Each structure stands twice: as C-alpha cells, then as structure tokens.
C-alpha cells in the first residue's frame, strides 16, 4: 500500500467558526440543501456526530457515483479542525483503500479565514494516483466550499 499526500488552502471572507460549523458540524443538512442536483442526502449511519461517527453521502443520478461513507476520526470544535476518512464507496474503486482528510479553519486579521485541507490517498498495491485525478477532486472540494461561502455571505446571521 502506498500513500500519496496533497495539501491545499485558500482564503475565505467568512469567519472561521461559521465556515467550520457550516462545512463540518452542519454539513449533513446544509450540503444536500445547497447542492440538491448532486447530493441526495447525508445520513448518519452510526454515532452522534463526534469521533467514530460514520456518515453516508448519497449522490443523485446526475453523479457517476452512488455513495461514499466517511468516518469521523477526530473533531476539535475549539481549534476548528476535523479529521475524517473515506472508508467505503464506489468513489474508491479498486485502486484506493481509503482517503484520509484533515480540514482546519484558521482566523485571519480581516475577519475571514484560511481553509487548509490535507488529503492522504491510501492506494492498493503499487497503484499511483495521477495528479490530474487529484486536481479534479480538489476542484470539486473548492467548488463546494465556494457554494457554502456564497450562502453564508447572503445569509450573515446563519451559524453566527
């Protein structure tokens, strides 16, 4: 098994605590609401939302995939950080065992935040993941973040 790691970060005009709450704490209700054309539902399979919780993201027919399951490995509300692992789903295919993520939101002086994401792709055998595959995934992640950012800008009292 090999591990390929990628990091990305971007700045956001939204307060770090609001982004964390929207994208991490309330994502199971907010993301299907904002992206109904892609996300059918996010169901809690096991747990209470903290470490050990398993969530299943169900995609719509518009997606190439049916579902993925994530396990929350660590949830630090005080430091606005979450570690979770994609543990099941057709997204993994036959080349990936899992993908571990770490997401952190850090406040910046203008009232916004820096969103930092690290992804560790655990491959099966000697398979090497291609950078263009990673870039496509990163673009989708940032797209979701930008949709949430726009929603929070339009609704300044939500998650405040």
Order of alpha helices (4+ residues) and beta strands (2+ residues): beta-alpha-alpha-beta-beta-beta-beta-beta-beta-alpha
